[in-house]
Each structure stands twice: as C-alpha cells, then as structure tokens.
C-alpha cells in the first residue's frame, strides 16, 4: 500500500515525531484524510510499518538460520542475526527506537508473537532431540526471544552500536548455552 511505503520512508528518515502526515500523504498524491479509514491515525500507520519491517526482520533471521548447521546452531544464528539488524538504520529507527516509544511493549506486538511461535517450535524440537534440557517450552522460548529482542534494543540505543553488538551477541550465545542438555 502506498501509505505504508510512504510512512516507512518518512519514519526511517525523519522518525515518527518528525514526520508530517500532511507531507507523507501528499508525497503519494493523497490527502491526510486518506490515512484515517485504513490506519485510524499516525500511530496506526506506525504500527503497520513496524509490522512490515519486523516481519522482514523475522524472514532475514530465518534465512540466516537456514544456512547454519543443526537446529541448535540455527536457533542461535537466528537470534544473532536479529540482534545484528540493530545496525540497520531503518530497523533501528522504526522498530527498535520509535516502535517501543510509541507503540509500547514489543512483546505485545503481533509480529513479535509470530517470532515467538517459531522459537517455541524450535525449542520443542530441541528438547525432543535431547539437545536442550527438559524445560518449560514457553518459558524457554520467551526468554530466548526476549534476550534477542532486548539485546537488539540495547545495541540500537547504544552510543556506539558497533561496539555493543559483539558484546550483545557473545552474551546472548553464552546465556543460550545454559539451556543445553550437554556441552558440545
């Protein structure tokens, strides 16, 4: 949709607060009134843009995991890729900075809950295969997903994201290893 594309461009370059809805809608040949039936308001448009970008992040993380070795390495690769996306300026601004500031807790976003479902499936397989300790699946999935998200939030908000990234990835991997049933 034209408004989502225009919102994405404006939010990435100007931020949510700095974006003018009049300019945004005019950039695609519409009036401000065109925003309301589909999105309700500017925040509704941000939610749609965040869902789109976050969905793309999940697909990118999944692709990074697909090239890893076994199921365990795939899970770690997905988390690591998600954290690393905090260096992407569009992701940083829209999903990791403005999203939580204006939409609230990311764990309540539908796109984050879709990621959580994928993590639950991976944890289920890893426990069944004896790779992970026999732990509550939802608790483990929420902790792993939450750790990746919070690490990405930290990297995005850091004064030196490039320095924070390897620290966040190392800590994520080390924390995750606590779930292993055996050491490799």
N, C-alpha and C positions, 0 to 999 in steps of 0.2 A: 504494500500500500504506500502511496506517495507520502502520506503524513508521517508514517513510521520512518521512512527513509530520510525525510527532511528533519524529523526530530532527532534521529540518530546523528546526522551530520551536525546539527546545531548543538546538541548536548555534548558531543565529543569535542567540538572546537570552543564553545562558549561556556559549557557547563550548564546545569539545569537552571540555576539562578540567573545566569547571564543571558539566557535565551529568551528572545521576544517571540511570543506566539503570533503577533501580527506579522513580523518578518518571516517567521518559519512558514506560516500558511501562505503568505504572499509568494514565497520562493517556489511554490508548486502550483501557483495560479488559483489559490483558494482564499476564502475569507476566514477569519477567526471562527466564525460560526460553524464551519465545516468540522472543526475539532470536537465539538460537543456531542453530536449524535454517536460517534464511534468511541470516544475516549472519556467523555464527561468533562475533563479539564486537562490542564498541563500535566498534572501528576499522573493522570490516567495514561497519557501519551508516554510519559517516562516509564511507567510500568510495562507498557507494550514494547518499548525499545529495550528495556532491561531483559525482558523475557526472550526477545530475539537474540540479543548478544549473549546472554547466559546460555541459551540453547546451543549457540555456535561454539561457545567455550566447552560445553559438555561433549560436543561432537569432536572437537580438536583433542580433548583429553582422551576420549575413547580411541581416536586414531593413534595417539601416542602410545597408548596401552597395547594396541593391537600389534605393534612392532616389537613389543617386549617378549621375553621368553615365556615362562609359565604363568599360571593365574596369579600367583603372588607378585611377581615382577610386573605383571600388567596392572594390578591394583596400585602398586607404588608408582609406576610410570604415569598413570592417570592422575594421581594426586600431585605428583611433581610437576606435570605439565600444567595442571590447573593453577598451582602456585606461581609458576613461571609466567603465566599470562598476565600477572600483575604488572609486568614491564611493558605490556602493550598499552599505548596511551589511550586508545578508545576504551578498552576494557577497564583500565584503571579509573578513568574519569566517570564513565557511565555506570558500570556495575559495582565497582569496589568503593568508590567515594560517594558519588551522588545517590546511587541506589539506596544504600542503607540510611543515608542522611534524610532522604525524602520519602522513602517507601517503608522504612522500618526494618525490623529484624529479617535478614535474608533467609533464615531457616523457615520462615513463613511463606516465602515466595513459591509459587507452583513450580518454577523452573528448578529451584534448589531441591524441591521434594522429588522431582523426576530423577535428579542425580542421586539422591539418597536411595531410591528404589534400585538403581543399578549397583550401588555399593552393597546393598542388602543381598542382592543376588550373588555378587562376588564373594561376600563373606559366607553365605550359605554353602557355596561350592567349596571354599577353602576349609571350612570346618568339616564338611562331609569327607573331604580328601585327607583329613588329618594334618593339614598344613597349619591351620590356626587352632588355638586352644578352644575347647568347648565352652564358649561364652555366649551370652545372650546376643542374638544376631542383630536386633535393632540397636541395642546399646553400642555394640562394636561399630556398626555402620554409621551411627550418628557421631561417634567420637572420631572416626577416621575422616568422614566428610567434613565435620566441623573443624577438625585440625587443618585440613587443606584450605578450607574457606578462610579461617582466621589467620592462617599463615599468609594467604594472598592479601587479605585486608591489611595486615601489618606491613608487608612489602610495599603495597600501594601507598600507604600513608607515611612511609619512611622518608626521611630527608635524603637518604641515599639508598634507593631501591636496589641498585645493582650490588651493593654491599650486603644488604639484608637478605637478598634472595638465597645465596648459598647457605647462610645460617638457617633460614627457614626450612629449606629442603633437607638439610642434614638433621635438624631436629624432628621434622616430620617422619623421615625414614627411621630414625632411632626410636621414636615413640611407637611407630607402627610395629617394629620388630618385637615389642613386648607382647604382641598377640600371637607370635609364632609358637607352635607346639614343640618345635625342635629348632635347633640352630643349624644354619647352613654353613 
